[in-house]
């Protein structure tokens, strides 16, 4: 049974160049704004009792999504359906008024949640007990610490079991003790059929509470799956951004120790490592990536070959190829003009580590045939752990492993099921004899 | 149609609305030692001051009313209705901006906010109005059953104030100048309405040029009830009622058009 269905939710904010723009629009001067999309085509379902965690960087659109689903922000596109009562803790609160006491705010908040006057009176003791704020319940909310506010807000929001509970970051404000307590309550609710939508920057909380996670990046759902794999992917994304930043920083001042040689009849104008059309300096193992090389001819050339070479941290060749071997030899461009080539690497199956990219421009099969330009370590890039399991070495092989069952072993001809019994008797004999026999054979 | 649904959803939140009105009422006098006294003292002081200052000056303008209380009755009957109007209007102007914290976090039916303002202003009005009726009884000037004629008048005043208030309140989210100018507008409007002075005290050209003011017949209607103890001609209310309808329709239209953007802008 589905308790929440979001279909193609998009949210755009209007940005006006001038503050008077809106007024001019009202008067009828035509559109004066541009739309800033913070959410685009978000589609997902949450089943009854399911807990969905939402992860993503700051400004990715997580909170906006929750606000849309809680009903405070109107979506620009798409629609959503919720089965039953929703209770939401957005921006760490449920709209408490700072000047009123905790008790007064509890009454107002529960009315807003649709809890009747009588029921609120009945629940007051429970709410007080769960929030554990003591005498503060009769003090104005403005005197509360942020933790106390969240405790009280959570207590009210969960005083009656909702069908959908939306929690935005709130629980990370409370102390560990309260977190455990609230997690327990959420877990109990889920057993009774409450669905949970949960935004948190605490991976631990997502892993313990949620059985599914969404990764939102720049307003789009990038991943939807079990929390472990989504969080791993997210971490890889973050690690990649981080590495990118560091490499770019180290690249820019020193220009690294790249060396160039050649006749300069033609030169490499630029080399770039592109992922999804954007220059990158870090990628995840297995990501698709493109090497784009732009060459410029200085004189007329009968033939040019463009190549690239990936080397590891120690300078060992890892992989290299060129247009000659790829069957793409051609004549040089007109002197003074440029030519660009993309080498699309469908999956960059490199192990985690630091690599360099060398670009070559020559005639014939190798650069020894006539070297125009050879650019060593033109780019340094980093491969960071992606979704693939941990491995060592410069290659990242796409490995799937499984244990074979006993009967699979018996029927499989290549399975050395009879190898062990045959070995057993020789164990009693002289070991060195067995070994030498093996060598002789 | 969607307006009906919106009103219906506000009805679903009546517990919240009523509790808010109560809280509003309580908070006004909370933290003060004399509590209720202040609820009464303010309008009382205002009436006393105006009476002292203007009673003698205005006497010739109220022919046929020689009682020493005439001016006070005249003043109160206009002022109380005006205060209901201006309280709703000035509180509605900031209604969305001042409740930003709530609107951003909770899915409140938007109509519940103007409803709270209207109901709590009406409650304040009823307190002072009750005192006024008591005062009339004391001096033997209670007009009797005629008082019931005030009910349709109040309905028009509330509609007019709410319509304007929602209109201004919505626009105020985007242009906060509205809140500033509304204060000015209300005080000018007050003096352009014959509350402190009788209409006939004005030169006729001025009286005619102020005919657009829907509060003019409203105030005169109330003054007729209490000063002359008779039911005024219902025709007096046709113009204010029409203006109220136009303003309510306009306010709802603007609100509907912009309500989606309100939370985005807060």
Contacts between the chains, C-beta under 8 A, distances in Angstrom:
chain1	res1	chain2	res2	distance
A	13	B	264	5.6
A	14	B	261	7.1
A	14	B	264	7.4
A	19	B	175	7.9
A	22	B	174	5.5
A	22	B	175	7.8
A	23	B	175	6.9
A	67	B	104	7.6
A	67	B	263	7.9
A	70	B	107	6.0
A	71	B	107	3.4
A	72	B	103	6.7
A	72	B	104	6.0
A	72	B	105	6.6
A	72	B	106	6.8
A	72	B	107	5.4
A	72	B	263	5.7
A	73	B	263	5.4
A	73	B	264	6.9
A	74	B	259	7.9
A	74	B	260	4.1
A	74	B	263	7.4
A	86	B	107	7.7
A	88	B	105	7.6
A	88	B	106	7.5
A	88	B	107	7.6
A	90	B	104	7.1
A	90	B	105	4.7
A	90	B	106	8.0
A	91	B	104	6.6
A	91	B	105	5.8
A	93	B	101	7.9
A	93	B	105	5.7
A	94	B	105	5.8
A	94	B	106	5.9
A	95	B	101	5.7
A	95	B	102	3.9
A	95	B	103	7.9
A	95	B	104	7.7
A	95	B	105	4.2
A	95	B	106	4.5
A	95	B	108	7.8
A	96	B	101	7.9
A	97	B	101	7.6
A	97	B	102	7.7
A	99	B	27	7.2
A	100	B	23	6.9
A	100	B	27	7.3
A	104	B	23	6.3
A	107	B	19	6.1
A	108	B	16	6.7
A	108	B	19	6.1
A	108	B	20	6.8
A	108	B	23	7.0
A	109	B	106	7.7
A	111	B	13	7.1
A	111	B	15	4.4
A	111	B	16	3.7
A	111	B	19	5.4
A	112	B	13	7.1
A	112	B	16	5.3
A	112	B	106	5.2
A	112	B	108	6.3
A	114	B	12	7.3
A	114	B	13	7.7
A	116	B	15	6.4
A	117	B	15	5.5
A	117	B	19	7.6
